[in-house]
């Protein structure tokens, strides 16, 4: 769980305890969290005088942190580009950028924003509903940086010059977006193989921060875990729905 910040860890715990207490009629809170546990297998150890002990281990699926980092990078790029083209009163266009994963380096990303902005400003169609498509060869002719990161840039005039620009990023890596159900099963198997029967008193909380799962996926999670041996006391799936809301589901008990 080392890739999660202390703030995120506490947010996860608050949401989990709220769901756990509601389902099990318990009253655990962060006030019951031990500063140090004698059990090295758990990340968090709660002791409530009325409800007893709660040992929680939080895990994230392999690759999930990389996807969260990539999503944050792409979001930052689009925010910068949006501000850059709005500063030139560019409106009424839908811009689709297709290509390879964007650079993490801030200097390179800022240069890419600047050169992409110049292409959009110079190539945007002036006739409503017209489309301009620049392929990789066209982009390479303008800049090696553009040709390196984008396979195509498509600019469509929407018909409303007052409308804010609409930016769409389609990196090739999007096709590898993980499946939450597969992530959960792989995480469970990995942890079960490691702890086996010694995990009998642990609650495994699987945090997937890439994309939120829905009710149908929770049903599938329960189905794929059903044949597996029950090594953990409980298994819960956790994901952020938005910046303030969380989804927590018990998927194996």
C-alpha positions as CSV (number, residue, x, y, z in Angstrom):
1,X,0.0,0.0,0.0
2,X,3.1,2.2,-0.2
3,X,1.8,4.1,-3.2
4,X,-1.2,5.5,-1.4
5,X,-0.8,8.8,0.5
6,X,-1.7,9.0,4.2
7,X,-4.6,11.3,3.3
8,X,-6.0,8.8,0.8
9,X,-5.5,5.9,3.2
10,X,-7.5,7.7,5.8
11,X,-10.2,8.5,3.3
12,X,-10.4,4.9,2.3
13,X,-10.7,3.8,5.9
14,X,-13.5,6.3,6.7
15,X,-15.5,5.1,3.8
16,X,-14.8,1.4,4.5
17,X,-15.7,1.7,8.2
18,X,-19.0,3.5,7.4
19,X,-20.0,0.6,5.0
20,X,-18.7,-2.1,7.4
21,X,-20.5,-0.6,10.4
22,X,-23.8,-0.3,8.5
23,X,-23.6,-3.9,7.3
24,X,-22.4,-5.5,10.6
25,X,-24.1,-3.2,13.1
26,X,-20.7,-2.2,14.5
27,X,-19.3,1.2,15.6
28,X,-15.6,1.2,14.6
29,X,-14.1,4.6,13.9
30,X,-10.6,6.0,13.3
31,X,-10.5,6.7,17.0
32,X,-10.1,2.9,17.5
33,X,-7.0,2.7,15.2
34,X,-3.9,1.5,17.1
35,X,-0.8,3.6,16.5
36,X,1.2,0.3,16.3
37,X,0.0,-3.2,15.8
38,X,1.8,-6.4,16.9
39,X,0.4,-8.1,13.8
40,X,2.7,-7.2,10.9
41,X,0.4,-8.7,8.3
42,X,-2.2,-5.9,8.7
43,X,-2.0,-2.3,7.6
44,X,-4.5,-1.1,10.1
45,X,-5.5,-2.6,13.4
46,X,-8.7,-1.3,15.2
47,X,-9.8,-2.3,18.7
48,X,-13.2,-1.3,19.9
49,X,-14.2,-2.2,23.5
50,X,-17.6,-3.2,22.3
51,X,-17.0,-4.7,18.9
52,X,-13.6,-6.3,19.3
53,X,-10.8,-6.3,16.8
54,X,-10.7,-5.4,13.1
55,X,-7.5,-6.1,11.2
56,X,-7.4,-4.5,7.7
57,X,-5.0,-5.0,4.9
58,X,-5.3,-2.7,1.9
59,X,-4.0,-3.7,-1.5
60,X,-4.0,-2.2,-5.0
61,X,-4.0,-4.3,-8.2
62,X,-0.8,-4.5,-10.1
63,X,-0.5,-1.6,-12.6
64,X,-3.2,0.4,-10.9
65,X,-0.9,3.1,-9.6
66,X,0.6,3.4,-13.1
67,X,-2.8,4.0,-14.6
68,X,-3.7,6.6,-12.0
69,X,-0.4,8.4,-12.7
70,X,-1.1,8.3,-16.5
71,X,-4.7,9.6,-16.0
72,X,-3.4,12.5,-13.9
73,X,-0.8,13.3,-16.5
74,X,-3.3,13.3,-19.3
75,X,-5.7,15.4,-17.3
76,X,-3.0,18.0,-16.6
77,X,-2.1,18.2,-20.3
78,X,-5.7,18.8,-21.3
79,X,-6.2,21.4,-18.7
80,X,-3.1,23.3,-19.9
81,X,-4.1,23.0,-23.5
82,X,-7.7,24.1,-22.7
83,X,-6.4,27.3,-21.0
84,X,-3.9,27.9,-23.8
85,X,-6.4,27.9,-26.6
86,X,-9.1,29.8,-24.6
87,X,-6.6,32.5,-24.2
88,X,-6.7,32.9,-28.0
89,X,-10.5,33.0,-28.0
90,X,-10.7,29.6,-29.7
91,X,-14.2,28.3,-29.4
92,X,-16.8,26.3,-31.3
93,X,-14.4,23.4,-32.1
94,X,-14.1,19.8,-31.1
95,X,-10.5,18.6,-31.1
96,X,-9.5,14.9,-31.0
97,X,-5.9,14.1,-30.3
98,X,-4.8,10.6,-31.1
99,X,-1.4,9.1,-30.4
100,X,1.1,7.6,-28.1
101,X,1.3,8.2,-24.3
102,X,2.1,11.8,-23.4
103,X,5.4,12.8,-21.8
104,X,5.6,13.1,-18.0
105,X,8.4,15.6,-18.2
106,X,6.9,19.1,-17.5
107,X,9.2,20.9,-19.9
108,X,8.3,18.5,-22.7
109,X,4.6,18.6,-21.9
110,X,4.6,22.4,-21.8
111,X,6.4,22.5,-25.2
112,X,3.8,20.0,-26.6
113,X,0.9,22.2,-25.3
114,X,2.4,25.2,-27.0
115,X,2.9,23.5,-30.4
116,X,-0.5,21.8,-30.3
117,X,-2.1,25.2,-29.5
118,X,-0.3,26.7,-32.6
119,X,-1.6,23.9,-34.8
120,X,-5.2,24.3,-33.5
121,X,-5.2,28.1,-34.0
122,X,-3.7,27.9,-37.5
123,X,-5.7,24.9,-38.8
124,X,-9.1,25.3,-37.2
125,X,-11.8,25.3,-39.9
126,X,-13.6,28.6,-40.2
127,X,-16.7,27.1,-41.9
128,X,-19.2,25.5,-39.6
129,X,-19.3,21.6,-39.5
130,X,-16.1,21.4,-41.6
131,X,-13.3,19.1,-40.4
132,X,-9.5,19.5,-40.6
133,X,-7.5,16.3,-40.1
134,X,-3.7,16.3,-39.7
135,X,-2.0,13.0,-40.0
136,X,1.4,12.1,-38.5
137,X,3.3,13.2,-41.7
138,X,1.5,16.6,-41.6
139,X,2.4,16.9,-37.9
140,X,6.0,15.9,-38.4
141,X,6.3,18.6,-41.0
142,X,5.4,21.2,-38.3
143,X,7.3,19.7,-35.4
144,X,9.1,16.6,-34.5
145,X,7.5,16.7,-31.1
146,X,4.0,16.7,-32.5
147,X,4.9,13.8,-34.8
148,X,6.4,11.9,-32.0
149,X,3.3,12.0,-29.7
150,X,0.3,12.3,-32.0
151,X,-0.7,10.1,-34.9
152,X,-3.5,12.5,-35.9
153,X,-5.2,15.8,-34.8
154,X,-8.8,16.2,-35.9
155,X,-10.5,19.6,-35.6
156,X,-14.2,19.9,-36.2
157,X,-16.1,23.2,-36.3
158,X,-19.2,22.7,-34.1
159,X,-21.3,25.5,-35.4
160,X,-21.3,27.7,-32.3
161,X,-18.4,30.0,-32.1
162,X,-19.3,31.0,-28.6
163,X,-19.1,27.4,-27.3
164,X,-16.0,26.5,-25.3
165,X,-13.5,24.1,-27.1
166,X,-14.1,20.4,-26.5
167,X,-10.9,18.4,-26.1
168,X,-10.7,14.6,-26.5
169,X,-7.5,12.6,-25.9
170,X,-7.2,9.1,-27.3
171,X,-3.9,7.6,-26.3
172,X,-3.1,4.1,-27.5
173,X,-2.7,3.0,-23.9
174,X,-6.4,3.6,-23.3
175,X,-7.1,0.2,-25.0
176,X,-5.3,-1.4,-22.1
177,X,-7.6,0.0,-19.4
178,X,-7.9,-2.7,-16.7
179,X,-11.0,-4.6,-16.0
180,X,-12.0,-4.2,-12.4
181,X,-13.3,-7.8,-12.1
182,X,-10.0,-9.2,-13.3
183,X,-8.1,-6.8,-11.1
184,X,-10.0,-8.0,-8.0
185,X,-9.5,-11.7,-8.8
186,X,-5.8,-11.3,-9.4
187,X,-5.3,-9.2,-6.2
188,X,-7.2,-11.8,-4.2
189,X,-5.2,-14.8,-5.6
190,X,-1.9,-12.9,-5.1
191,X,-2.7,-12.2,-1.4
192,X,-4.2,-15.6,-0.8
193,X,-1.1,-17.4,-2.1
194,X,1.0,-15.2,0.2
195,X,-0.9,-15.6,3.5
196,X,-3.1,-18.6,3.1
197,X,-4.6,-19.8,6.4
198,X,-2.7,-17.1,8.4
199,X,-5.1,-14.5,6.9
200,X,-8.1,-16.0,8.6
201,X,-8.6,-12.9,10.8
202,X,-7.7,-10.3,8.2
203,X,-10.1,-8.2,6.1
204,X,-8.7,-7.7,2.6
205,X,-9.7,-4.3,1.1
206,X,-8.9,-4.1,-2.6
207,X,-8.6,-0.5,-3.8
208,X,-9.0,0.2,-7.5
209,X,-8.4,3.8,-8.2
210,X,-8.4,3.8,-12.0
211,X,-12.1,3.5,-13.0
212,X,-15.1,3.0,-10.7
213,X,-16.9,-0.4,-10.8
214,X,-20.7,-0.7,-11.0
215,X,-23.3,-3.1,-9.5
216,X,-23.0,-5.6,-12.4
217,X,-19.2,-5.7,-11.9
218,X,-19.7,-6.3,-8.2
219,X,-21.9,-9.3,-9.0
220,X,-19.2,-10.6,-11.3
221,X,-16.6,-10.1,-8.6
222,X,-18.5,-12.2,-6.2
223,X,-19.0,-14.9,-8.8
224,X,-15.3,-15.1,-9.8
225,X,-14.2,-15.2,-6.1
226,X,-16.8,-17.9,-5.1
227,X,-14.7,-20.9,-6.3
228,X,-11.6,-19.7,-4.5
229,X,-10.8,-20.9,-1.0
230,X,-11.8,-18.5,1.8
231,X,-8.5,-17.5,3.3
232,X,-9.5,-14.0,4.5
233,X,-12.2,-13.1,7.0
234,X,-13.8,-10.8,4.5
235,X,-12.9,-9.3,1.1
236,X,-14.1,-5.9,0.1
237,X,-13.8,-3.9,-3.1
238,X,-13.3,-0.2,-2.9
239,X,-13.3,2.5,-5.6
240,X,-13.8,6.3,-5.9
241,X,-17.0,7.3,-7.7
242,X,-16.0,11.0,-7.8
243,X,-14.0,13.5,-5.8
244,X,-16.3,13.2,-2.7
245,X,-18.1,9.8,-3.0
246,X,-16.8,6.2,-2.7
247,X,-18.2,2.8,-3.4
248,X,-17.5,0.0,-0.9
249,X,-18.8,-3.6,-1.4
250,X,-18.3,-6.8,0.5
251,X,-17.5,-9.4,-2.3
252,X,-16.5,-12.4,-0.2
253,X,-17.3,-13.4,3.4
